[in-house]
Amino acid sequence: MQQIVEEVVRWFGFGVLKILTLGRYRGGGRADELSGGAIGLAVLIGTSYLV
C-alpha cells in the first residue's frame, strides 16, 4: 500500500513537471524519483490546503 501511495505522488509530480515544461521534461527514471516525489507532494499539499 505504501508503494502505491508513493507512486501516485511521484506521478503527480511527473505530470506537473511535464505540464510546466510544455512536454519537454524527459524524467521518470530512478534519478528523477526525488524531484518528482517532492513536486507531487507539494501539489497534493497545496491542493489540500486550498480545499
Stockholm file with secondary structure:
# STOCKHOLM 1.0

chainA/1-51         MQQIVEEVVRWFGFGVLKILTLGRYRGGGRADELSGGAIGLAVLIGTSYLV
#=GR chainA/1-51 SS CHHHHHHHHHHHHHHHHHHHTTTCCCCCSGGGHHHHHHHHHHHHHHHHHHC
#=GC SS_cons        CHHHHHHHHHHHHHHHHHHHTTTCCCCCSGGGHHHHHHHHHHHHHHHHHHC
//
